[in-house]
Amino acid sequence: MTIKGLLCLWLAGMLVVMVGCSEKNQPPGKEVRLIPMQDLFRNPEKTGFKISPNGEYLSFLMPWQHRLNIFVQKIGEEQAVRITESTQRDITDYLWANDQRLMYLMDRNGDENYRAYAVNRDGSCLKELTPFENVRVGIIDEREDIKDEILIGMNKRNPKIFDAYRLNIYTGELKMVGENPGDISEWLADNAGQLRVAVATDGVHETLLYRKTETGPFKPIVTNDFKDTLAPLFFTFDNQNIFVSSNLGRDKQAIYRYDIKKGKLLDLIYEHPEVDVQVLLRSKARQVITGVSFFTNKRQYYFFDKARRQMQEILQEQLPGYEVVAGEMGRNLQSKEETRVIVRTYSDKSLGAYYLYDQVNRELKKLADVSPWLKEVELANVQPIQYRSRDGLTIHGYLTLPKGIEPKNLPVVVNPHGGPWARDHWNFDPEVQFLVNRGVAMLQMNFRGSTGYGKAFWQAGFKQWGRQMQDDITDGVQWLIQQGIADPKRVGIYGGSYGGYATLAGVTFTPNLYACGVDYVGPSNLFTLLASIPPYWRLELQKVYEMVGDPVKDKELLTEVSPLFHAERIRAPLFVAQGAHDPRVKKAESDQIVAALKKRGIEVLYMVKDNEGHGFQNEENRFQFYRAMEEFFSKHLGSKVEKRDVPKAP
């Protein structure tokens, strides 16, 4: 529960392009059909497939009354049973708590105060387990060894911190098993579900805590500066040590086995010279470490386990041209071996499909296409790129060009990611495909401060909001112009969250560069942003001050890079979208910049949704937002717009 997980150039080199799929873009001159906006942003037909622990049942999410709800189906049977009836919000996060009962989390109107619910696999005995106002619940451990309990974190006692509880999934009974003294930001259970590791913080240092048994006291093992990562992953199978992802004494995070009692790194499991490695794969049934996954330009794997490697090879052979991810596994009731596997495919031009793989018979059965109405042939290749920033950093990103159009003098939309402590990946992005289908080239870049590229690259973004981080974005635009791809008079910028801030910073600090901008739940005033963060982020506040700026010590800096205080420089038309219940970027952030621009007579379109938070989850709100975005970019960049039937006057 850390904020790090929440919330280019005078170019010296040539563009490096690696095509994601073998199919090439449609040749110039051939008419491209405008894909209906609703086809790109409607809820999926089916998604979120999971398998029961015994491998006998499948569950999935499917729309019912325009909201995603949970359905359950016995493997081998055709009929599925809907077991929830949510009509206000989509259910997006759920799990099998045991073979009979499922648990899910849901907030209200986007406030991110998630409540826990449980229901039997036949739809009976639905119960709200945590009916508490202004309280947020998160899953710590699924407690596979105990069939009626689950470990959760909850800030019921103190809104600023999360205690650890054992929650009865039938009655809602709570038992505290980890009282937070006020500084714990993370809990970790062992393979038996016993809470034995915690991470404490004083704001800028993180201390790893350990106890031999769940009833014993926690003892500090080692303390590091927050920039030196020692991220616990899970316990070794004998519950004596843990696996970690760490950059101690190095730039890129690597996987190690860690002596939890002595506080020292043991054997190096895997490292990569270019990117952080943070995901370690395992088979719980066979009690073996099977491999790692990581992201360079695309998702990559390295396997230690022969059986897991062979399964991946078989799946890749049967599903060529896609990223193939083997997910949840169901166990045979008698042997307890993992015999059935949920498989998901991904690509840049498809939301992919779900499959069920039988490891015994090596049979692969398709369960569902996520969005079968989308045709890959109509969608564009997402091309990994890299370029040099003006001060010599390598910036990685993705360029998507319209089909059927010569890539010269195109309208361009620059799309910086949110976070900012995150990164873009090679995948299917409906926003990108939507605008590219309208004739716009889309540029995404992992500017300095993005994660995944090592400690130095991440720290290069400290206190660089609106400065060098923004330069990396600006330099990407200049590169596109120099290459002749971008029409310098038709460049727009769009982003959400930090990307929304980068949009405001772009039209403020480089007012001649952008013809227009779309700010989606982005902050405009860094003082009010830092003053209004959710209470459960307070533990991380000193860390945020070091990464963004201290409102007192860095007052001049934050004033310099807050677009609100320089609104007189904005000339480009702006579209601002905001959720009224956003707990991260309060509505006041958008209110302030909109008022400042309207006062000066600058064109600004303002959309507020009263039943949304940090982004629009409800389908009808997404439709309204993207329809307005389409018309906005068509007006200011000359991109295409979908024709819609206009009702005739009576």
GUFI-320867 format. One line per field, with one value per residue (C-alpha): residue in three letters; x, y, z; residue number from 1. Coordinates in steps of 0.1 Angstrom, whole numbers. Each point is the difference from the previous one (the first is absolute). Example, Ala and Ser with C-alpha at 12.3 -4.5 7.8 and 13.67 -1.06 7.14 Angstrom:
2
code: ALA, SER
X: 123, 14
Y: -45, 34
Z: 78, -7
pos: 1, 2
This chain:
650
code: MET, THR, ILE, LYS, GLY, LEU, LEU, CYS, LEU, TRP, LEU, ALA, GLY, MET, LEU, VAL, VAL, MET, VAL, GLY, CYS, SER, GLU, LYS, ASN, GLN, PRO, PRO, GLY, LYS, GLU, VAL, ARG, LEU, ILE, PRO, MET, GLN, ASP, LEU, PHE, ARG, ASN, PRO, GLU, LYS, THR, GLY, PHE, LYS, ILE, SER, PRO, ASN, GLY, GLU, TYR, LEU, SER, PHE, LEU, MET, PRO, TRP, GLN, HIS, ARG, LEU, ASN, ILE, PHE, VAL, GLN, LYS, ILE, GLY, GLU, GLU, GLN, ALA, VAL, ARG, ILE, THR, GLU, SER, THR, GLN, ARG, ASP, ILE, THR, ASP, TYR, LEU, TRP, ALA, ASN, ASP, GLN, ARG, LEU, MET, TYR, LEU, MET, ASP, ARG, ASN, GLY, ASP, GLU, ASN, TYR, ARG, ALA, TYR, ALA, VAL, ASN, ARG, ASP, GLY, SER, CYS, LEU, LYS, GLU, LEU, THR, PRO, PHE, GLU, ASN, VAL, ARG, VAL, GLY, ILE, ILE, ASP, GLU, ARG, GLU, ASP, ILE, LYS, ASP, GLU, ILE, LEU, ILE, GLY, MET, ASN, LYS, ARG, ASN, PRO, LYS, ILE, PHE, ASP, ALA, TYR, ARG, LEU, ASN, ILE, TYR, THR, GLY, GLU, LEU, LYS, MET, VAL, GLY, GLU, ASN, PRO, GLY, ASP, ILE, SER, GLU, TRP, LEU, ALA, ASP, ASN, ALA, GLY, GLN, LEU, ARG, VAL, ALA, VAL, ALA, THR, ASP, GLY, VAL, HIS, GLU, THR, LEU, LEU, TYR, ARG, LYS, THR, GLU, THR, GLY, PRO, PHE, LYS, PRO, ILE, VAL, THR, ASN, ASP, PHE, LYS, ASP, THR, LEU, ALA, PRO, LEU, PHE, PHE, THR, PHE, ASP, ASN, GLN, ASN, ILE, PHE, VAL, SER, SER, ASN, LEU, GLY, ARG, ASP, LYS, GLN, ALA, ILE, TYR, ARG, TYR, ASP, ILE, LYS, LYS, GLY, LYS, LEU, LEU, ASP, LEU, ILE, TYR, GLU, HIS, PRO, GLU, VAL, ASP, VAL, GLN, VAL, LEU, LEU, ARG, SER, LYS, ALA, ARG, GLN, VAL, ILE, THR, GLY, VAL, SER, PHE, PHE, THR, ASN, LYS, ARG, GLN, TYR, TYR, PHE, PHE, ASP, LYS, ALA, ARG, ARG, GLN, MET, GLN, GLU, ILE, LEU, GLN, GLU, GLN, LEU, PRO, GLY, TYR, GLU, VAL, VAL, ALA, GLY, GLU, MET, GLY, ARG, ASN, LEU, GLN, SER, LYS, GLU, GLU, THR, ARG, VAL, ILE, VAL, ARG, THR, TYR, SER, ASP, LYS, SER, LEU, GLY, ALA, TYR, TYR, LEU, TYR, ASP, GLN, VAL, ASN, ARG, GLU, LEU, LYS, LYS, LEU, ALA, ASP, VAL, SER, PRO, TRP, LEU, LYS, GLU, VAL, GLU, LEU, ALA, ASN, VAL, GLN, PRO, ILE, GLN, TYR, ARG, SER, ARG, ASP, GLY, LEU, THR, ILE, HIS, GLY, TYR, LEU, THR, LEU, PRO, LYS, GLY, ILE, GLU, PRO, LYS, ASN, LEU, PRO, VAL, VAL, VAL, ASN, PRO, HIS, GLY, GLY, PRO, TRP, ALA, ARG, ASP, HIS, TRP, ASN, PHE, ASP, PRO, GLU, VAL, GLN, PHE, LEU, VAL, ASN, ARG, GLY, VAL, ALA, MET, LEU, GLN, MET, ASN, PHE, ARG, GLY, SER, THR, GLY, TYR, GLY, LYS, ALA, PHE, TRP, GLN, ALA, GLY, PHE, LYS, GLN, TRP, GLY, ARG, GLN, MET, GLN, ASP, ASP, ILE, THR, ASP, GLY, VAL, GLN, TRP, LEU, ILE, GLN, GLN, GLY, ILE, ALA, ASP, PRO, LYS, ARG, VAL, GLY, ILE, TYR, GLY, GLY, SER, TYR, GLY, GLY, TYR, ALA, THR, LEU, ALA, GLY, VAL, THR, PHE, THR, PRO, ASN, LEU, TYR, ALA, CYS, GLY, VAL, ASP, TYR, VAL, GLY, PRO, SER, ASN, LEU, PHE, THR, LEU, LEU, ALA, SER, ILE, PRO, PRO, TYR, TRP, ARG, LEU, GLU, LEU, GLN, LYS, VAL, TYR, GLU, MET, VAL, GLY, ASP, PRO, VAL, LYS, ASP, LYS, GLU, LEU, LEU, THR, GLU, VAL, SER, PRO, LEU, PHE, HIS, ALA, GLU, ARG, ILE, ARG, ALA, PRO, LEU, PHE, VAL, ALA, GLN, GLY, ALA, HIS, ASP, PRO, ARG, VAL, LYS, LYS, ALA, GLU, SER, ASP, GLN, ILE, VAL, ALA, ALA, LEU, LYS, LYS, ARG, GLY, ILE, GLU, VAL, LEU, TYR, MET, VAL, LYS, ASP, ASN, GLU, GLY, HIS, GLY, PHE, GLN, ASN, GLU, GLU, ASN, ARG, PHE, GLN, PHE, TYR, ARG, ALA, MET, GLU, GLU, PHE, PHE, SER, LYS, HIS, LEU, GLY, SER, LYS, VAL, GLU, LYS, ARG, ASP, VAL, PRO, LYS, ALA, PRO
X: 0, 27, -4, 27, -25, -29, 1, 131, 36, 17, 0, 34, -11, -22, -35, 2, -33, -9, -33, -22, -18, 8, -29, 10, -21, -26, 16, -6, -31, -23, -31, 0, -33, -6, -5, -30, 11, -22, 17, 33, -13, -29, 3, 16, -22, 18, 31, 17, -1, 11, 0, -12, 28, -12, 0, -37, -16, 7, -10, 0, -13, -27, -23, -35, -20, 31, 22, 25, -12, 13, -11, 9, 0, 9, 27, -16, -34, -14, -22, 15, -17, 2, 8, 0, -23, 19, -16, 19, 36, 19, 15, 37, 19, -11, 14, -9, 3, -6, -17, -35, 3, 12, 10, 1, 8, -20, -1, -27, 1, 37, 10, 25, -14, -3, -24, 3, -29, -3, -25, -3, 7, -37, -9, -13, 10, 12, 15, 16, 29, 14, -30, 21, -2, 32, 20, 22, 7, 28, 10, 32, -2, -26, 6, 0, 5, -31, -33, -21, 24, 20, 26, -8, 14, -25, 2, -31, 18, 21, -7, 38, 12, -10, -3, 0, -31, -11, -34, -26, -15, -33, -8, 22, 16, 33, 31, 29, 33, 22, -6, 18, 20, -3, 29, -7, -7, 0, -8, 12, -13, 20, -12, -22, -17, 17, 8, 37, 16, -8, 16, 1, 8, 9, -7, 34, 14, -15, 6, -6, -16, -2, -15, 4, -36, -32, -5, 36, 12, 14, 37, 19, 23, 15, -7, 6, -6, -32, 20, 17, -26, -4, -35, -12, -17, -9, 15, 21, -19, 15, -11, 35, 10, -16, 5, 5, 4, 29, 23, 23, 35, -12, -21, -25, -23, 8, -15, 18, -6, 3, 9, -28, 16, 35, -12, 23, -3, 7, 2, -9, -29, -2, 11, -4, 25, -26, -31, -12, -12, -28, -21, 10, -22, -6, -21, -15, -11, 34, 18, 25, 11, -9, 13, -2, -18, 11, -6, 25, -18, -24, -7, 28, 4, 29, -8, 20, -25, -1, -37, -10, 23, -16, -35, 9, 15, -31, -23, 21, -1, -38, -5, 27, 3, -14, 14, -10, -5, -7, -19, -20, 2, -26, 11, -12, -21, 19, 36, 0, 20, -6, -17, -22, 13, -17, 19, -3, 13, 10, 11, 1, -31, -22, -13, 7, -17, -3, 8, -1, 30, 0, 36, -6, -15, 17, -34, -7, -36, -11, -23, -7, 13, 0, -13, -10, -15, 35, 18, 38, 4, -16, 23, 35, 34, 15, 37, 26, 24, 29, 17, 25, -10, 17, 23, 8, -25, -15, -38, -21, -35, -26, -11, -33, -6, -34, -7, -5, 17, 36, 18, 7, -13, -25, -20, 16, -13, 28, -12, 22, -8, -13, 18, 24, 18, -12, 7, -18, 1, -5, -36, -35, -10, -36, 8, 30, -19, -30, 19, 23, -31, -11, 33, 21, 35, 5, 33, 5, 33, 14, 16, 25, -15, -19, 6, 15, 32, 21, 7, 19, -27, -27, 19, 7, -36, 1, -12, -2, -38, -4, 37, 22, -28, -20, 31, 0, -36, 8, 30, -20, -23, 30, 13, -33, 0, 36, -8, -28, -26, -17, -16, 14, -33, -21, 15, -22, 7, -22, 6, -16, 11, 37, -6, -27, 26, 24, -27, -5, 37, 4, -25, 13, 38, 2, -30, 12, 3, -35, -32, -22, 0, -22, 5, -16, 0, 34, 12, 6, 13, 26, -5, -37, 8, 24, -22, -30, 14, -20, 7, 15, 27, 13, 27, 15, -2, 37, 9, -23, 16, 34, -13, -23, 9, -6, -27, 21, 36, -7, -27, 17, 4, -36, -13, 22, -14, -36, -20, -26, 24, 9, -34, 5, 25, -26, -14, -11, -36, -3, -24, -1, -17, -3, -18, -17, 10, 37, 20, 34, -4, -29, -26, 15, 31, -22, -22, 29, 15, -34, -9, 34, -4, -36, 9, 24, -24, 19, -21, -5, -24, -6, -16, -7, -16, -17, 3, 37, 34, 35, -11, -34, -9, -37, -5, -24, 24, 28, -21, -8, 37, 14, -27, 8, 38, -5, -19, 25, 30, -19, -7, 36, 22, -22, -3, -30, -32, -26, -32, -30, -37, -16, -37, -22, -21, -37
Y: 0, 25, 31, -13, -26, 25, 33, 66, 27, 8, -36, -15, -35, -17, -12, -37, -17, -36, -10, -18, -23, -14, 17, 34, 31, 3, 16, 37, 8, -27, 12, -7, -7, 22, -25, 11, 17, -23, -31, 11, 12, -23, -26, -33, -29, -22, 6, -7, -38, -19, -36, -15, -14, -35, 6, -9, 34, 31, 35, 31, 36, 8, 30, -1, 32, 18, -10, -28, -27, -34, -32, -36, -31, -36, -11, -23, 16, 28, 19, 27, 15, 37, 3, 38, 28, 32, 28, 31, -10, -27, -28, -1, -16, -34, -34, -36, 0, -38, -25, 11, 37, 31, 34, 34, 36, 30, 37, 26, 27, -3, 10, -30, -10, -36, -23, -38, -22, -38, -23, -37, -14, -6, 36, -7, 16, 33, 20, 34, -9, 35, 24, 29, 36, 17, -32, -16, -38, -17, -37, -10, -38, -25, -24, -32, -22, 12, -2, 25, 29, 25, 26, 36, 34, 26, 36, -2, 8, 28, 14, 7, -36, -36, -26, -37, -21, -35, 3, -28, -2, -14, 21, 31, -6, 19, -9, 23, -18, 30, 33, 28, 21, 29, -6, -33, 4, -37, -35, -34, -35, -32, -30, -12, 34, 11, 37, 2, 29, 37, 31, 32, 35, 33, 17, -3, -32, -35, -27, -37, -16, -37, -23, -38, -7, 20, 5, 12, 36, 16, 7, 24, -18, 27, 37, 15, 33, -2, 3, -33, -25, -32, -12, -32, -23, -32, -26, -29, -32, -10, 34, 7, 27, 23, 9, 37, 24, 23, 27, 0, 7, 1, 21, -26, -20, -37, -31, -14, -25, 20, -11, 15, -7, 14, 27, -8, -9, -36, -15, 21, -16, 21, 34, 19, 26, 24, -1, -7, -35, 0, -31, -35, -30, -31, -32, -2, -36, -13, 25, 12, 33, -1, 32, 38, 25, 35, 27, 13, 13, -28, -27, -25, -33, -20, -34, -21, -29, -24, -8, 37, 7, -28, 12, 35, -14, -21, 30, 23, -26, -2, 38, 15, 38, 7, 6, -31, 2, -31, 11, -17, -38, -24, -31, -36, -10, -32, 7, 37, 6, 31, -15, 28, 34, 33, 14, 36, 14, 37, 20, 36, -4, -22, -2, -37, -31, -24, -38, -30, -22, -36, -8, -38, -3, 31, 13, 36, 12, 36, 14, 34, 30, 30, 24, -22, 29, 16, -11, -1, 8, 34, 9, 15, -14, 14, 5, 0, 30, 16, 33, 23, 28, 34, -9, -35, -23, -29, 4, -30, 3, -11, 15, -9, 12, 1, -26, 10, 33, 10, 9, 36, 32, -19, 14, -14, -6, -4, -23, 1, -27, 5, -8, 15, -29, -26, -7, -7, -35, -16, -10, 8, 35, 9, 37, -3, -21, 24, 31, -18, -13, 36, 8, 12, -13, -8, 3, -15, 3, -12, 33, 2, -9, -30, -33, -32, 15, 0, 22, 28, 5, 1, 25, 22, 10, 12, 35, 2, 4, 26, 2, -28, -25, 24, 5, -37, 4, 32, -15, -30, 25, 18, -33, -9, 35, -4, -34, 15, -22, 28, 31, 26, 19, -30, -15, -7, -14, -23, -18, -12, 6, 9, -1, 27, 21, -5, 12, 32, 5, -5, 26, 23, -2, -7, 20, 1, -38, -12, 8, -13, -22, -25, -2, -31, 2, 18, 24, 36, 13, -21, 17, -10, -34, -8, 15, -22, -35, -29, -5, -35, 16, 21, -26, 7, 38, 7, -23, 19, 33, -14, -12, 30, 28, 13, 26, 20, -7, -1, 27, 18, -32, -12, 35, -1, -33, 3, 9, 19, 28, 5, -4, 33, -18, -25, 7, -34, -12, -24, -29, -9, -32, -7, -25, 18, -27, -3, -6, 4, 31, 20, 17, 33, -6, 2, 27, 23, -2, 2, 31, 16, -6, 10, 33, 7, -11, -32, -27, -28, -29, -13, -35, -11, -33, -1, -39, -4, 3, -1, -9, -10, -36, 0, -9, 29, 25, -14, 4, 36, 8, -16, 14, 35, -7, -11, 32, 21, -14, 1, 37, 9, -25, -9, -36, -21, -3, -28, 10, -5, 0, 33, -3, 17, 30, -9
Z: 0, -10, -22, -23, -12, -1, -11, -185, -16, -23, -9, -7, -11, -25, 10, 10, -11, 8, -16, 25, -25, -34, -17, -13, -1, -27, -31, -7, -20, 13, 19, 37, 17, 30, 29, 21, 32, 21, -14, 15, 34, 7, 27, -11, -10, 26, 21, 33, -3, 31, 10, 33, 22, -7, -37, -4, -7, -21, 10, -22, -3, -25, -4, 16, -2, -13, 29, 4, 23, 10, -17, 9, -23, 7, -23, -27, 3, -23, 24, 23, 31, 8, 37, 5, -10, 1, -19, 13, -6, -19, 20, -10, 28, 13, 10, 10, 38, 0, -22, 10, 6, -20, 14, -18, 8, -12, 8, -3, -27, -4, 36, 2, 34, -10, 19, 1, -10, -2, -18, -6, -35, -5, 8, 35, 33, -13, 29, 3, 23, 8, 1, 13, -12, -13, 5, -26, -2, -18, -3, 17, -5, -12, 29, -22, 30, 19, -20, 19, 5, -19, 10, -7, 8, 12, 12, 23, 32, -14, -35, -5, 5, -8, 27, -10, 7, -5, -16, 1, -35, 12, 31, -4, 34, 3, 20, 1, -5, -7, 18, -19, 24, -25, -24, -18, -37, -11, 15, -13, 10, -3, -21, 29, 1, 32, 2, 5, -19, -1, -15, 21, -12, 16, -33, -16, 15, -2, 27, -6, 30, 8, 26, 3, 7, -5, 38, 6, -1, -32, 1, -24, -24, -23, -8, -34, -17, -21, -32, 9, -8, 20, -10, 16, -25, 19, 24, -11, 1, 34, 14, 13, -24, -26, -36, -8, -29, 9, -14, 31, -13, -36, -24, -14, 24, -1, 17, 31, 27, 33, 35, 20, 33, -7, -24, -30, -36, -8, -35, -31, -18, -31, -13, -33, -12, -14, 22, 35, 7, 26, -7, 11, -12, 21, 2, 34, -5, -11, 22, -26, -13, -37, -15, -3, -21, -9, -25, -26, -30, 5, 26, 4, 19, 13, 13, 25, 1, -30, 4, 0, -29, -20, 7, -12, -32, -7, 6, -21, -28, 1, 4, -23, -3, 35, 34, 20, 37, 21, 31, 27, 3, 14, 19, -5, 30, 6, -10, 8, -31, -21, -31, -13, -9, -10, -30, -13, -33, -6, -29, -12, -22, 22, 35, -5, 11, 29, -3, 23, -3, 12, 9, 1, -35, -13, -13, -5, 0, -8, 27, -15, -20, 22, -27, -30, -19, -5, -32, 3, -37, 6, 29, -2, 10, 32, -7, 29, -5, 18, -4, 18, 23, -3, 29, -13, 17, -20, 0, -9, -13, -26, -32, -17, -35, -19, -25, -37, 4, -9, 33, -10, 15, 21, 29, 32, 35, 26, 28, 32, 25, 35, 33, -7, 17, -26, -36, -33, -15, -34, 1, -13, 11, -11, 3, -23, -26, 2, -10, -24, -18, -3, -19, 29, 8, 36, 19, 35, 18, 33, 11, 28, 33, -16, 18, -14, -14, 32, 29, -17, -27, 26, 22, -30, 3, 36, 3, -38, -5, -26, -6, -14, 1, -22, -22, -8, -13, -18, -17, -12, -18, -15, -13, -17, -16, -12, -15, -19, 17, 20, -14, 24, -1, 9, 31, 30, 34, 22, 32, 32, 37, -3, -38, 6, 19, -29, -23, 20, 3, -38, -10, 28, -3, -37, -13, -36, -2, 4, -19, 28, 31, 19, 37, 16, 39, 1, 27, -8, 34, 17, 34, 1, -14, 28, 26, -10, -4, 15, 37, -6, -21, 29, 9, -34, 0, 8, -28, -23, 11, -10, -34, -9, 24, 35, 2, 25, -10, -37, -2, -28, -20, 4, -9, -31, -12, 10, -32, 20, 9, -37, -16, -18, -23, -12, -34, -13, 4, 29, 8, 37, 14, 37, 24, 29, 25, -10, 32, -17, -21, 16, -22, 12, -21, -32, 14, 5, -34, -18, 20, -8, -37, -3, 17, -28, -27, -10, -15, 25, 0, 35, 6, 36, 9, 34, 3, -9, 17, -14, -36, -14, 7, -10, -37, -8, 15, -21, -31, 7, 7, -31, -22, 13, -5, -35, -9, 18, -19, -33, 5, 10, -18, -30, 8, -11, 19, 0, -17, 22, -8, 9, 10, -25, 11, 4
pos: 1, 2, 3, 4, 5, 6, 7, 8, 9, 10, 11, 12, 13, 14, 15, 16, 17, 18, 19, 20, 21, 22, 23, 24, 25, 26, 27, 28, 29, 30, 31, 32, 33, 34, 35, 36, 37, 38, 39, 40, 41, 42, 43, 44, 45, 46, 47, 48, 49, 50, 51, 52, 53, 54, 55, 56, 57, 58, 59, 60, 61, 62, 63, 64, 65, 66, 67, 68, 69, 70, 71, 72, 73, 74, 75, 76, 77, 78, 79, 80, 81, 82, 83, 84, 85, 86, 87, 88, 89, 90, 91, 92, 93, 94, 95, 96, 97, 98, 99, 100, 101, 102, 103, 104, 105, 106, 107, 108, 109, 110, 111, 112, 113, 114, 115, 116, 117, 118, 119, 120, 121, 122, 123, 124, 125, 126, 127, 128, 129, 130, 131, 132, 133, 134, 135, 136, 137, 138, 139, 140, 141, 142, 143, 144, 145, 146, 147, 148, 149, 150, 151, 152, 153, 154, 155, 156, 157, 158, 159, 160, 161, 162, 163, 164, 165, 166, 167, 168, 169, 170, 171, 172, 173, 174, 175, 176, 177, 178, 179, 180, 181, 182, 183, 184, 185, 186, 187, 188, 189, 190, 191, 192, 193, 194, 195, 196, 197, 198, 199, 200, 201, 202, 203, 204, 205, 206, 207, 208, 209, 210, 211, 212, 213, 214, 215, 216, 217, 218, 219, 220, 221, 222, 223, 224, 225, 226, 227, 228, 229, 230, 231, 232, 233, 234, 235, 236, 237, 238, 239, 240, 241, 242, 243, 244, 245, 246, 247, 248, 249, 250, 251, 252, 253, 254, 255, 256, 257, 258, 259, 260, 261, 262, 263, 264, 265, 266, 267, 268, 269, 270, 271, 272, 273, 274, 275, 276, 277, 278, 279, 280, 281, 282, 283, 284, 285, 286, 287, 288, 289, 290, 291, 292, 293, 294, 295, 296, 297, 298, 299, 300, 301, 302, 303, 304, 305, 306, 307, 308, 309, 310, 311, 312, 313, 314, 315, 316, 317, 318, 319, 320, 321, 322, 323, 324, 325, 326, 327, 328, 329, 330, 331, 332, 333, 334, 335, 336, 337, 338, 339, 340, 341, 342, 343, 344, 345, 346, 347, 348, 349, 350, 351, 352, 353, 354, 355, 356, 357, 358, 359, 360, 361, 362, 363, 364, 365, 366, 367, 368, 369, 370, 371, 372, 373, 374, 375, 376, 377, 378, 379, 380, 381, 382, 383, 384, 385, 386, 387, 388, 389, 390, 391, 392, 393, 394, 395, 396, 397, 398, 399, 400, 401, 402, 403, 404, 405, 406, 407, 408, 409, 410, 411, 412, 413, 414, 415, 416, 417, 418, 419, 420, 421, 422, 423, 424, 425, 426, 427, 428, 429, 430, 431, 432, 433, 434, 435, 436, 437, 438, 439, 440, 441, 442, 443, 444, 445, 446, 447, 448, 449, 450, 451, 452, 453, 454, 455, 456, 457, 458, 459, 460, 461, 462, 463, 464, 465, 466, 467, 468, 469, 470, 471, 472, 473, 474, 475, 476, 477, 478, 479, 480, 481, 482, 483, 484, 485, 486, 487, 488, 489, 490, 491, 492, 493, 494, 495, 496, 497, 498, 499, 500, 501, 502, 503, 504, 505, 506, 507, 508, 509, 510, 511, 512, 513, 514, 515, 516, 517, 518, 519, 520, 521, 522, 523, 524, 525, 526, 527, 528, 529, 530, 531, 532, 533, 534, 535, 536, 537, 538, 539, 540, 541, 542, 543, 544, 545, 546, 547, 548, 549, 550, 551, 552, 553, 554, 555, 556, 557, 558, 559, 560, 561, 562, 563, 564, 565, 566, 567, 568, 569, 570, 571, 572, 573, 574, 575, 576, 577, 578, 579, 580, 581, 582, 583, 584, 585, 586, 587, 588, 589, 590, 591, 592, 593, 594, 595, 596, 597, 598, 599, 600, 601, 602, 603, 604, 605, 606, 607, 608, 609, 610, 611, 612, 613, 614, 615, 616, 617, 618, 619, 620, 621, 622, 623, 624, 625, 626, 627, 628, 629, 630, 631, 632, 633, 634, 635, 636, 637, 638, 639, 640, 641, 642, 643, 644, 645, 646, 647, 648, 649, 650
